[in-house]
Amino acid sequence: MSVGETGSGSSWFQRYLLPGFALKAVIIGGGYATGRELAEYFVPSGPWGGLSAMLLATLIWSGVAALTFALALKMGAYDYRSFFQRLLGPAWVAFEIAYLIFVVLILAVFGAAAGAIGAATFGWPELAGSVLLAVSIVAFTAFGTEIVEKLFKYATMLIYSVYALFLIFALTSFGDLIVQGFASAPRPSGNWVAGGLTYASYNIVGAVIILPVLRHLTSQRDAVIAGLIAGPLTMLPAILFFVSMMAFYPSIGAETLPSDFLLRQMAVPGFHVLFQLMIFAALLESGVGAIHAINERISGVVEARGRPPIGTAVRAGIGSVILVGCMFVAARIGLVDLIASGYRFLAWLFLAVFVLPLITIGTWRLLRPSTAPHMEALP
Protein backbone atom coordinates (compact mmCIF):
# COMPACT_ATOMS: atom_id res chain seq x y z
CA MET A 1 0.00 0.00 0.00
CA SER A 2 1.63 3.27 -1.08
CA VAL A 3 1.47 6.55 0.76
CA GLY A 4 -0.65 8.03 -1.95
CA GLU A 5 -3.15 5.20 -1.73
CA THR A 6 -3.14 5.39 2.03
CA GLY A 7 -4.07 9.06 2.26
CA SER A 8 -6.17 9.51 -0.88
CA GLY A 9 -9.56 11.05 -0.20
CA SER A 10 -8.73 11.93 3.39
CA SER A 11 -10.50 14.86 5.03
CA TRP A 12 -8.89 17.74 6.92
CA PHE A 13 -10.18 16.24 10.14
CA GLN A 14 -8.67 12.83 9.40
CA ARG A 15 -5.27 14.30 8.49
CA TYR A 16 -4.79 16.89 11.22
CA LEU A 17 -7.15 16.28 14.15
CA LEU A 18 -7.81 12.53 14.20
CA PRO A 19 -4.22 11.62 15.23
CA GLY A 20 -4.42 14.06 18.15
CA PHE A 21 -7.83 12.77 19.18
CA ALA A 22 -6.49 9.21 18.98
CA LEU A 23 -3.44 10.11 21.09
CA LYS A 24 -5.70 11.72 23.67
CA ALA A 25 -7.90 8.63 23.57
CA VAL A 26 -4.99 6.35 24.45
CA ILE A 27 -3.47 8.62 27.10
CA ILE A 28 -6.56 9.86 28.94
CA GLY A 29 -7.31 6.47 30.54
CA GLY A 30 -8.26 5.84 34.14
CA GLY A 31 -5.76 7.89 36.10
CA TYR A 32 -5.98 10.97 33.86
CA ALA A 33 -9.79 10.96 33.67
CA THR A 34 -10.30 10.45 37.40
CA GLY A 35 -7.56 12.92 38.31
CA ARG A 36 -5.46 10.28 40.09
CA GLU A 37 -2.48 10.66 37.74
CA LEU A 38 -2.69 14.45 38.01
CA ALA A 39 -2.56 14.11 41.80
CA GLU A 40 0.40 11.75 41.55
CA TYR A 41 2.61 13.71 39.15
CA PHE A 42 1.52 17.37 39.17
CA VAL A 43 -0.13 18.26 42.50
CA PRO A 44 3.07 17.75 44.56
CA SER A 45 4.70 20.61 42.62
CA GLY A 46 1.93 23.06 43.54
CA PRO A 47 -0.34 25.09 41.24
CA TRP A 48 2.34 26.80 39.16
CA GLY A 49 4.77 23.89 39.27
CA GLY A 50 2.03 21.52 38.16
CA LEU A 51 1.10 23.72 35.21
CA SER A 52 4.78 24.03 34.27
CA ALA A 53 5.13 20.23 34.34
CA MET A 54 2.02 19.89 32.16
CA LEU A 55 3.44 22.35 29.63
CA LEU A 56 6.71 20.39 29.55
CA ALA A 57 4.83 17.11 28.99
CA THR A 58 2.79 18.76 26.20
CA LEU A 59 5.93 19.92 24.39
CA ILE A 60 7.47 16.45 24.66
CA TRP A 61 4.31 14.80 23.33
CA SER A 62 4.15 17.19 20.38
CA GLY A 63 7.80 16.76 19.46
CA VAL A 64 7.85 12.97 19.76
CA ALA A 65 4.49 12.60 18.00
CA ALA A 66 5.62 14.76 15.06
CA LEU A 67 8.82 12.74 14.68
CA THR A 68 6.99 9.41 15.05
CA PHE A 69 4.27 10.30 12.54
CA ALA A 70 6.79 11.56 9.97
CA LEU A 71 8.98 8.47 10.33
CA ALA A 72 6.00 6.09 10.15
CA LEU A 73 4.83 7.76 6.95
CA LYS A 74 8.29 7.57 5.37
CA MET A 75 8.69 3.89 6.28
CA GLY A 76 5.12 2.96 5.39
CA ALA A 77 4.70 1.44 8.86
CA TYR A 78 1.14 1.60 10.23
CA ASP A 79 1.33 -0.81 13.16
CA TYR A 80 3.82 -0.83 16.03
CA ARG A 81 5.48 -4.11 15.02
CA SER A 82 6.39 -2.99 11.52
CA PHE A 83 7.45 0.43 12.85
CA PHE A 84 9.95 -1.00 15.34
CA GLN A 85 11.07 -3.78 13.04
CA ARG A 86 12.14 -1.11 10.55
CA LEU A 87 13.53 1.23 13.20
CA LEU A 88 15.41 -1.26 15.41
CA GLY A 89 15.87 -4.33 13.24
CA PRO A 90 16.16 -7.55 15.30
CA ALA A 91 15.98 -5.49 18.54
CA TRP A 92 12.31 -4.67 17.83
CA VAL A 93 11.34 -7.46 20.24
CA ALA A 94 12.44 -5.18 23.13
CA PHE A 95 9.55 -2.85 22.38
CA GLU A 96 7.11 -5.73 22.07
CA ILE A 97 8.00 -6.87 25.60
CA ALA A 98 7.75 -3.33 26.99
CA TYR A 99 4.40 -2.78 25.27
CA LEU A 100 2.90 -5.99 26.64
CA ILE A 101 3.92 -4.94 30.17
CA PHE A 102 2.30 -1.56 29.48
CA VAL A 103 -0.94 -3.13 28.25
CA VAL A 104 -1.26 -5.39 31.29
CA LEU A 105 -0.70 -2.44 33.63
CA ILE A 106 -2.98 0.11 31.99
CA LEU A 107 -5.85 -2.32 31.42
CA ALA A 108 -5.60 -3.37 35.06
CA VAL A 109 -5.79 0.32 36.00
CA PHE A 110 -8.77 0.84 33.70
CA GLY A 111 -10.56 -2.14 35.21
CA ALA A 112 -9.91 -0.89 38.73
CA ALA A 113 -11.09 2.61 37.81
CA ALA A 114 -14.27 1.32 36.13
CA GLY A 115 -15.03 -0.76 39.20
CA ALA A 116 -14.46 2.20 41.53
CA ILE A 117 -16.65 4.48 39.41
CA GLY A 118 -19.50 1.95 39.26
CA ALA A 119 -19.34 1.51 43.03
CA ALA A 120 -19.15 5.24 43.79
CA THR A 121 -21.87 6.32 41.32
CA PHE A 122 -24.36 3.47 41.20
CA GLY A 123 -23.47 1.35 44.23
CA TRP A 124 -22.51 -1.61 42.04
CA PRO A 125 -20.11 -4.36 43.10
CA GLU A 126 -16.68 -3.34 41.81
CA LEU A 127 -16.49 -6.38 39.53
CA ALA A 128 -19.58 -5.18 37.62
CA GLY A 129 -17.94 -1.98 36.38
CA SER A 130 -14.81 -3.86 35.32
CA VAL A 131 -16.81 -6.46 33.39
CA LEU A 132 -18.91 -3.81 31.64
CA LEU A 133 -15.77 -2.02 30.49
CA ALA A 134 -14.18 -5.24 29.22
CA VAL A 135 -17.28 -6.23 27.23
CA SER A 136 -17.48 -2.73 25.69
CA ILE A 137 -13.81 -2.77 24.66
CA VAL A 138 -14.22 -6.15 22.97
CA ALA A 139 -17.33 -4.94 21.15
CA PHE A 140 -15.58 -1.93 19.60
CA THR A 141 -12.26 -3.59 18.77
CA ALA A 142 -13.94 -6.53 17.06
CA PHE A 143 -14.94 -4.47 14.01
CA GLY A 144 -11.64 -2.88 13.02
CA THR A 145 -10.12 0.55 12.45
CA GLU A 146 -13.11 2.37 10.97
CA ILE A 147 -15.29 1.79 14.05
CA VAL A 148 -12.38 2.62 16.35
CA GLU A 149 -11.86 5.96 14.59
CA LYS A 150 -15.54 6.84 15.00
CA LEU A 151 -15.28 6.08 18.71
CA PHE A 152 -12.26 8.39 19.01
CA LYS A 153 -14.15 11.17 17.24
CA TYR A 154 -17.42 11.10 19.15
CA ALA A 155 -15.98 10.19 22.55
CA THR A 156 -13.61 13.16 22.19
CA MET A 157 -16.52 15.53 21.59
CA LEU A 158 -18.20 14.23 24.73
CA ILE A 159 -15.01 14.45 26.79
CA TYR A 160 -14.11 18.01 25.77
CA SER A 161 -17.68 19.20 26.35
CA VAL A 162 -17.94 17.63 29.80
CA TYR A 163 -14.55 18.96 30.91
CA ALA A 164 -15.55 22.45 29.76
CA LEU A 165 -18.74 22.19 31.84
CA PHE A 166 -16.65 20.81 34.71
CA LEU A 167 -14.50 23.95 34.76
CA ILE A 168 -17.55 26.22 34.51
CA PHE A 169 -19.25 24.50 37.45
CA ALA A 170 -16.00 24.55 39.41
CA LEU A 171 -15.63 28.30 38.88
CA THR A 172 -19.22 28.97 39.92
CA SER A 173 -19.07 26.62 42.92
CA PHE A 174 -15.63 27.34 44.38
CA GLY A 175 -13.96 29.72 41.95
CA ASP A 176 -12.77 31.92 44.80
CA LEU A 177 -10.83 28.98 46.24
CA ILE A 178 -9.20 28.33 42.85
CA VAL A 179 -8.11 31.96 42.57
CA GLN A 180 -6.85 31.89 46.14
CA GLY A 181 -4.94 28.66 45.49
CA PHE A 182 -3.03 30.17 42.57
CA ALA A 183 -2.61 33.62 44.14
CA SER A 184 -1.06 32.29 47.34
CA ALA A 185 1.13 29.68 45.66
CA PRO A 186 4.86 30.31 45.19
CA ARG A 187 6.63 29.99 41.85
CA PRO A 188 6.97 26.43 40.48
CA SER A 189 7.86 24.30 43.48
CA GLY A 190 8.99 20.74 44.00
CA ASN A 191 10.61 18.65 41.29
CA TRP A 192 8.18 19.69 38.58
CA VAL A 193 10.59 18.84 35.78
CA ALA A 194 10.77 15.21 36.95
CA GLY A 195 6.97 15.04 37.17
CA GLY A 196 6.54 16.35 33.63
CA LEU A 197 9.25 14.09 32.20
CA THR A 198 7.90 10.97 33.93
CA TYR A 199 4.32 11.60 32.89
CA ALA A 200 5.30 12.38 29.32
CA SER A 201 7.66 9.41 29.04
CA TYR A 202 5.34 6.54 29.93
CA ASN A 203 2.42 8.05 28.02
CA ILE A 204 4.19 8.96 24.79
CA VAL A 205 4.06 5.33 23.73
CA GLY A 206 0.57 6.35 22.57
CA ALA A 207 2.23 7.86 19.50
CA VAL A 208 2.98 4.37 18.15
CA ILE A 209 -0.18 2.74 19.49
CA ILE A 210 -2.24 4.99 17.19
CA LEU A 211 -0.26 4.31 14.01
CA PRO A 212 -3.29 2.69 12.26
CA VAL A 213 -5.05 6.09 12.07
CA LEU A 214 -2.08 7.64 10.22
CA ARG A 215 -3.19 5.97 6.99
CA HIS A 216 -5.03 9.23 6.22
CA LEU A 217 -1.84 11.32 6.05
CA THR A 218 -0.83 12.50 2.57
CA SER A 219 2.57 14.15 3.17
CA GLN A 220 5.35 14.78 5.67
CA ARG A 221 3.78 18.20 6.23
CA ASP A 222 0.57 16.49 7.34
CA ALA A 223 2.54 14.26 9.70
CA VAL A 224 4.42 17.13 11.37
CA ILE A 225 1.33 19.35 11.74
CA ALA A 226 -0.75 16.47 13.14
CA GLY A 227 2.03 15.63 15.61
CA LEU A 228 2.47 19.19 16.84
CA ILE A 229 -1.29 19.59 17.32
CA ALA A 230 -1.55 16.27 19.14
CA GLY A 231 0.22 17.47 22.30
CA PRO A 232 -2.15 20.35 23.13
CA LEU A 233 -5.24 18.35 22.11
CA THR A 234 -4.19 15.63 24.52
CA MET A 235 -3.34 17.85 27.50
CA LEU A 236 -6.22 20.36 27.30
CA PRO A 237 -8.75 18.37 29.40
CA ALA A 238 -6.06 17.66 32.01
CA ILE A 239 -5.27 21.37 32.38
CA LEU A 240 -8.95 22.21 32.90
CA PHE A 241 -9.17 19.47 35.51
CA PHE A 242 -5.95 20.49 37.27
CA VAL A 243 -7.04 24.13 37.57
CA SER A 244 -10.24 22.98 39.29
CA MET A 245 -8.28 20.70 41.64
CA MET A 246 -6.23 23.63 42.93
CA ALA A 247 -9.22 24.87 44.93
CA PHE A 248 -8.41 22.12 47.43
CA TYR A 249 -4.63 22.01 47.21
CA PRO A 250 -2.79 20.25 48.82
CA SER A 251 -5.36 17.86 50.36
CA ILE A 252 -6.74 16.91 46.93
CA GLY A 253 -3.51 14.98 46.33
CA ALA A 254 -4.56 12.30 48.82
CA GLU A 255 -7.91 11.55 47.15
CA THR A 256 -8.15 8.19 45.36
CA LEU A 257 -10.76 9.65 42.96
CA PRO A 258 -10.25 13.45 42.84
CA SER A 259 -13.04 13.67 40.27
CA ASP A 260 -15.58 12.20 42.68
CA PHE A 261 -14.42 14.52 45.47
CA LEU A 262 -14.76 17.66 43.31
CA LEU A 263 -18.14 16.63 41.97
CA ARG A 264 -19.45 16.31 45.52
CA GLN A 265 -18.29 19.85 46.23
CA MET A 266 -20.10 21.17 43.14
CA ALA A 267 -23.37 19.41 44.00
CA VAL A 268 -24.84 20.03 40.52
CA PRO A 269 -27.85 17.71 40.04
CA GLY A 270 -27.22 15.10 37.36
CA PHE A 271 -23.73 16.30 36.46
CA HIS A 272 -22.07 13.79 38.75
CA VAL A 273 -23.56 10.93 36.71
CA LEU A 274 -22.72 12.64 33.39
CA PHE A 275 -19.11 13.13 34.45
CA GLN A 276 -18.73 9.54 35.55
CA LEU A 277 -20.19 8.36 32.24
CA MET A 278 -17.63 10.56 30.50
CA ILE A 279 -14.86 8.91 32.51
CA PHE A 280 -16.20 5.54 31.41
CA ALA A 281 -16.02 6.75 27.79
CA ALA A 282 -12.42 7.82 28.40
CA LEU A 283 -11.56 4.43 29.85
CA LEU A 284 -13.29 2.77 26.91
CA GLU A 285 -11.43 4.63 24.18
CA SER A 286 -8.07 4.15 25.93
CA GLY A 287 -8.68 0.42 26.31
CA VAL A 288 -9.88 0.19 22.73
CA GLY A 289 -6.72 1.94 21.53
CA ALA A 290 -4.45 -0.48 23.39
CA ILE A 291 -6.25 -3.64 22.22
CA HIS A 292 -6.73 -2.36 18.65
CA ALA A 293 -2.96 -1.83 18.34
CA ILE A 294 -2.39 -5.50 19.20
CA ASN A 295 -5.06 -6.62 16.74
CA GLU A 296 -3.49 -4.54 13.96
CA ARG A 297 -0.03 -5.88 14.81
CA ILE A 298 -1.31 -9.46 14.48
CA SER A 299 -3.32 -8.70 11.36
CA GLY A 300 -0.26 -7.10 9.75
CA VAL A 301 1.75 -10.29 10.23
CA VAL A 302 -1.09 -12.42 8.85
CA GLU A 303 -1.48 -10.23 5.75
CA ALA A 304 2.31 -10.20 5.17
CA ARG A 305 2.09 -13.98 4.84
CA GLY A 306 -0.45 -13.71 2.06
CA ARG A 307 -3.55 -14.41 4.12
CA PRO A 308 -6.69 -12.28 4.59
CA PRO A 309 -6.70 -9.85 7.54
CA ILE A 310 -8.06 -11.23 10.80
CA GLY A 311 -11.84 -11.08 11.14
CA THR A 312 -14.34 -9.99 13.75
CA ALA A 313 -14.35 -13.24 15.72
CA VAL A 314 -10.56 -13.41 15.97
CA ARG A 315 -10.31 -9.75 17.01
CA ALA A 316 -12.94 -10.31 19.70
CA GLY A 317 -11.17 -13.44 20.90
CA ILE A 318 -7.79 -11.72 21.21
CA GLY A 319 -9.33 -8.83 23.14
CA SER A 320 -11.23 -11.15 25.45
CA VAL A 321 -8.16 -13.20 26.39
CA ILE A 322 -6.08 -10.09 27.15
CA LEU A 323 -8.80 -8.36 29.12
CA VAL A 324 -9.65 -11.33 31.31
CA GLY A 325 -6.04 -11.54 32.46
CA CYS A 326 -5.74 -7.82 33.09
CA MET A 327 -9.01 -7.53 34.98
CA PHE A 328 -7.81 -10.33 37.27
CA VAL A 329 -4.80 -8.16 38.15
CA ALA A 330 -7.09 -5.18 38.73
CA ALA A 331 -9.13 -7.13 41.27
CA ARG A 332 -6.01 -7.78 43.35
CA ILE A 333 -4.26 -4.39 43.32
CA GLY A 334 -5.66 -0.92 44.12
CA LEU A 335 -5.75 1.95 41.63
CA VAL A 336 -3.34 4.20 43.51
CA ASP A 337 -0.77 1.43 44.00
CA LEU A 338 -0.90 0.45 40.35
CA ILE A 339 -0.16 3.97 39.19
CA ALA A 340 2.49 4.77 41.79
CA SER A 341 4.46 1.53 41.50
CA GLY A 342 4.20 0.66 37.82
CA TYR A 343 4.32 3.81 35.75
CA ARG A 344 7.74 5.15 36.75
CA PHE A 345 9.28 1.85 35.66
CA LEU A 346 7.47 2.12 32.32
CA ALA A 347 8.74 5.67 31.85
CA TRP A 348 12.37 4.50 31.91
CA LEU A 349 11.54 1.47 29.78
CA PHE A 350 9.95 3.51 26.99
CA LEU A 351 12.73 6.09 27.07
CA ALA A 352 15.19 3.26 26.41
CA VAL A 353 13.30 1.29 23.75
CA PHE A 354 11.31 4.05 22.02
CA VAL A 355 12.28 7.67 22.62
CA LEU A 356 16.09 7.36 22.46
CA PRO A 357 16.10 5.19 19.30
CA LEU A 358 13.50 7.51 17.77
CA ILE A 359 15.48 10.73 18.23
CA THR A 360 18.74 9.11 17.11
CA ILE A 361 18.17 6.35 14.57
CA GLY A 362 14.77 7.75 13.62
CA THR A 363 16.07 11.25 12.95
CA TRP A 364 18.89 9.81 10.84
CA ARG A 365 16.37 7.75 8.86
CA LEU A 366 14.22 10.82 8.25
CA LEU A 367 17.15 12.93 7.07
CA ARG A 368 18.44 10.22 4.76
CA PRO A 369 17.31 10.83 1.17
CA SER A 370 14.49 8.56 0.08
CA THR A 371 11.98 8.61 -2.74
CA ALA A 372 9.48 6.05 -1.41
CA PRO A 373 8.44 4.44 1.84
CA HIS A 374 10.41 1.45 3.08
CA MET A 375 8.16 -1.48 2.23
CA GLU A 376 10.10 -4.67 2.90
CA ALA A 377 7.97 -7.74 3.65
CA LEU A 378 7.42 -8.70 7.24
CA PRO A 379 7.99 -12.28 8.33
C-alpha positions in Angstrom: 0.0 0.0 0.0 1.6 3.3 -1.1 1.5 6.6 0.8 -0.7 8.0 -2.0 -3.2 5.2 -1.7 -3.1 5.4 2.0 -4.1 9.1 2.3 -6.2 9.5 -0.9 -9.6 11.1 -0.2 -8.7 11.9 3.4 -10.5 14.9 5.0 -8.9 17.7 6.9 -10.2 16.2 10.1 -8.7 12.8 9.4 -5.3 14.3 8.5 -4.8 16.9 11.2 -7.1 16.3 14.2 -7.8 12.5 14.2 -4.2 11.6 15.2 -4.4 14.1 18.2 -7.8 12.8 19.2 -6.5 9.2 19.0 -3.4 10.1 21.1 -5.7 11.7 23.7 -7.9 8.6 23.6 -5.0 6.3 24.4 -3.5 8.6 27.1 -6.6 9.9 28.9 -7.3 6.5 30.5 -8.3 5.8 34.1 -5.8 7.9 36.1 -6.0 11.0 33.9 -9.8 11.0 33.7 -10.3 10.4 37.4 -7.6 12.9 38.3 -5.5 10.3 40.1 -2.5 10.7 37.7 -2.7 14.5 38.0 -2.6 14.1 41.8 0.4 11.8 41.5 2.6 13.7 39.1 1.5 17.4 39.2 -0.1 18.3 42.5 3.1 17.7 44.6 4.7 20.6 42.6 1.9 23.1 43.5 -0.3 25.1 41.2 2.3 26.8 39.2 4.8 23.9 39.3 2.0 21.5 38.2 1.1 23.7 35.2 4.8 24.0 34.3 5.1 20.2 34.3 2.0 19.9 32.2 3.4 22.3 29.6 6.7 20.4 29.5 4.8 17.1 29.0 2.8 18.8 26.2 5.9 19.9 24.4 7.5 16.5 24.7 4.3 14.8 23.3 4.1 17.2 20.4 7.8 16.8 19.5 7.9 13.0 19.8 4.5 12.6 18.0 5.6 14.8 15.1 8.8 12.7 14.7 7.0 9.4 15.0 4.3 10.3 12.5 6.8 11.6 10.0 9.0 8.5 10.3 6.0 6.1 10.1 4.8 7.8 6.9 8.3 7.6 5.4 8.7 3.9 6.3 5.1 3.0 5.4 4.7 1.4 8.9 1.1 1.6 10.2 1.3 -0.8 13.2 3.8 -0.8 16.0 5.5 -4.1 15.0 6.4 -3.0 11.5 7.5 0.4 12.9 9.9 -1.0 15.3 11.1 -3.8 13.0 12.1 -1.1 10.5 13.5 1.2 13.2 15.4 -1.3 15.4 15.9 -4.3 13.2 16.2 -7.5 15.3 16.0 -5.5 18.5 12.3 -4.7 17.8 11.3 -7.5 20.2 12.4 -5.2 23.1 9.6 -2.8 22.4 7.1 -5.7 22.1 8.0 -6.9 25.6 7.7 -3.3 27.0 4.4 -2.8 25.3 2.9 -6.0 26.6 3.9 -4.9 30.2 2.3 -1.6 29.5 -0.9 -3.1 28.3 -1.3 -5.4 31.3 -0.7 -2.4 33.6 -3.0 0.1 32.0 -5.8 -2.3 31.4 -5.6 -3.4 35.1 -5.8 0.3 36.0 -8.8 0.8 33.7 -10.6 -2.1 35.2 -9.9 -0.9 38.7 -11.1 2.6 37.8 -14.3 1.3 36.1 -15.0 -0.8 39.2 -14.5 2.2 41.5 -16.7 4.5 39.4 -19.5 1.9 39.3 -19.3 1.5 43.0 -19.2 5.2 43.8 -21.9 6.3 41.3 -24.4 3.5 41.2 -23.5 1.4 44.2 -22.5 -1.6 42.0 -20.1 -4.4 43.1 -16.7 -3.3 41.8 -16.5 -6.4 39.5 -19.6 -5.2 37.6 -17.9 -2.0 36.4 -14.8 -3.9 35.3 -16.8 -6.5 33.4 -18.9 -3.8 31.6 -15.8 -2.0 30.5 -14.2 -5.2 29.2 -17.3 -6.2 27.2 -17.5 -2.7 25.7 -13.8 -2.8 24.7 -14.2 -6.1 23.0 -17.3 -4.9 21.2 -15.6 -1.9 19.6 -12.3 -3.6 18.8 -13.9 -6.5 17.1 -14.9 -4.5 14.0 -11.6 -2.9 13.0 -10.1 0.5 12.4 -13.1 2.4 11.0 -15.3 1.8 14.0 -12.4 2.6 16.4 -11.9 6.0 14.6 -15.5 6.8 15.0 -15.3 6.1 18.7 -12.3 8.4 19.0 -14.1 11.2 17.2 -17.4 11.1 19.1 -16.0 10.2 22.5 -13.6 13.2 22.2 -16.5 15.5 21.6 -18.2 14.2 24.7 -15.0 14.5 26.8 -14.1 18.0 25.8 -17.7 19.2 26.4 -17.9 17.6 29.8 -14.5 19.0 30.9 -15.6 22.5 29.8 -18.7 22.2 31.8 -16.7 20.8 34.7 -14.5 24.0 34.8 -17.5 26.2 34.5 -19.3 24.5 37.5 -16.0 24.5 39.4 -15.6 28.3 38.9 -19.2 29.0 39.9 -19.1 26.6 42.9 -15.6 27.3 44.4 -14.0 29.7 42.0 -12.8 31.9 44.8 -10.8 29.0 46.2 -9.2 28.3 42.8 -8.1 32.0 42.6 -6.8 31.9 46.1 -4.9 28.7 45.5 -3.0 30.2 42.6 -2.6 33.6 44.1 -1.1 32.3 47.3 1.1 29.7 45.7 4.9 30.3 45.2 6.6 30.0 41.8 7.0 26.4 40.5 7.9 24.3 43.5 9.0 20.7 44.0 10.6 18.6 41.3 8.2 19.7 38.6 10.6 18.8 35.8 10.8 15.2 37.0 7.0 15.0 37.2 6.5 16.3 33.6 9.2 14.1 32.2 7.9 11.0 33.9 4.3 11.6 32.9 5.3 12.4 29.3 7.7 9.4 29.0 5.3 6.5 29.9 2.4 8.0 28.0 4.2 9.0 24.8 4.1 5.3 23.7 0.6 6.3 22.6 2.2 7.9 19.5 3.0 4.4 18.2 -0.2 2.7 19.5 -2.2 5.0 17.2 -0.3 4.3 14.0 -3.3 2.7 12.3 -5.1 6.1 12.1 -2.1 7.6 10.2 -3.2 6.0 7.0 -5.0 9.2 6.2 -1.8 11.3 6.1 -0.8 12.5 2.6 2.6 14.1 3.2 5.3 14.8 5.7 3.8 18.2 6.2 0.6 16.5 7.3 2.5 14.3 9.7 4.4 17.1 11.4 1.3 19.4 11.7 -0.7 16.5 13.1 2.0 15.6 15.6 2.5 19.2 16.8 -1.3 19.6 17.3 -1.5 16.3 19.1 0.2 17.5 22.3 -2.1 20.4 23.1 -5.2 18.4 22.1 -4.2 15.6 24.5 -3.3 17.8 27.5 -6.2 20.4 27.3 -8.8 18.4 29.4 -6.1 17.7 32.0 -5.3 21.4 32.4 -8.9 22.2 32.9 -9.2 19.5 35.5 -5.9 20.5 37.3 -7.0 24.1 37.6 -10.2 23.0 39.3 -8.3 20.7 41.6 -6.2 23.6 42.9 -9.2 24.9 44.9 -8.4 22.1 47.4 -4.6 22.0 47.2 -2.8 20.3 48.8 -5.4 17.9 50.4 -6.7 16.9 46.9 -3.5 15.0 46.3 -4.6 12.3 48.8 -7.9 11.5 47.1 -8.2 8.2 45.4 -10.8 9.6 43.0 -10.2 13.4 42.8 -13.0 13.7 40.3 -15.6 12.2 42.7 -14.4 14.5 45.5 -14.8 17.7 43.3 -18.1 16.6 42.0 -19.4 16.3 45.5 -18.3 19.9 46.2 -20.1 21.2 43.1 -23.4 19.4 44.0 -24.8 20.0 40.5 -27.8 17.7 40.0 -27.2 15.1 37.4 -23.7 16.3 36.5 -22.1 13.8 38.8 -23.6 10.9 36.7 -22.7 12.6 33.4 -19.1 13.1 34.5 -18.7 9.5 35.6 -20.2 8.4 32.2 -17.6 10.6 30.5 -14.9 8.9 32.5 -16.2 5.5 31.4 -16.0 6.8 27.8 -12.4 7.8 28.4 -11.6 4.4 29.8 -13.3 2.8 26.9 -11.4 4.6 24.2 -8.1 4.1 25.9 -8.7 0.4 26.3 -9.9 0.2 22.7 -6.7 1.9 21.5 -4.5 -0.5 23.4 -6.2 -3.6 22.2 -6.7 -2.4 18.7 -3.0 -1.8 18.3 -2.4 -5.5 19.2 -5.1 -6.6 16.7 -3.5 -4.5 14.0 0.0 -5.9 14.8 -1.3 -9.5 14.5 -3.3 -8.7 11.4 -0.3 -7.1 9.7 1.7 -10.3 10.2 -1.1 -12.4 8.9 -1.5 -10.2 5.8 2.3 -10.2 5.2 2.1 -14.0 4.8 -0.4 -13.7 2.1 -3.5 -14.4 4.1 -6.7 -12.3 4.6 -6.7 -9.8 7.5 -8.1 -11.2 10.8 -11.8 -11.1 11.1 -14.3 -10.0 13.8 -14.4 -13.2 15.7 -10.6 -13.4 16.0 -10.3 -9.7 17.0 -12.9 -10.3 19.7 -11.2 -13.4 20.9 -7.8 -11.7 21.2 -9.3 -8.8 23.1 -11.2 -11.2 25.5 -8.2 -13.2 26.4 -6.1 -10.1 27.1 -8.8 -8.4 29.1 -9.7 -11.3 31.3 -6.0 -11.5 32.5 -5.7 -7.8 33.1 -9.0 -7.5 35.0 -7.8 -10.3 37.3 -4.8 -8.2 38.2 -7.1 -5.2 38.7 -9.1 -7.1 41.3 -6.0 -7.8 43.3 -4.3 -4.4 43.3 -5.7 -0.9 44.1 -5.8 1.9 41.6 -3.3 4.2 43.5 -0.8 1.4 44.0 -0.9 0.5 40.4 -0.2 4.0 39.2 2.5 4.8 41.8 4.5 1.5 41.5 4.2 0.7 37.8 4.3 3.8 35.7 7.7 5.1 36.7 9.3 1.8 35.7 7.5 2.1 32.3 8.7 5.7 31.9 12.4 4.5 31.9 11.5 1.5 29.8 10.0 3.5 27.0 12.7 6.1 27.1 15.2 3.3 26.4 13.3 1.3 23.8 11.3 4.1 22.0 12.3 7.7 22.6 16.1 7.4 22.5 16.1 5.2 19.3 13.5 7.5 17.8 15.5 10.7 18.2 18.7 9.1 17.1 18.2 6.4 14.6 14.8 7.7 13.6 16.1 11.2 12.9 18.9 9.8 10.8 16.4 7.8 8.9 14.2 10.8 8.3 17.1 12.9 7.1 18.4 10.2 4.8 17.3 10.8 1.2 14.5 8.6 0.1 12.0 8.6 -2.7 9.5 6.1 -1.4 8.4 4.4 1.8 10.4 1.4 3.1 8.2 -1.5 2.2 10.1 -4.7 2.9 8.0 -7.7 3.6 7.4 -8.7 7.2 8.0 -12.3 8.3 
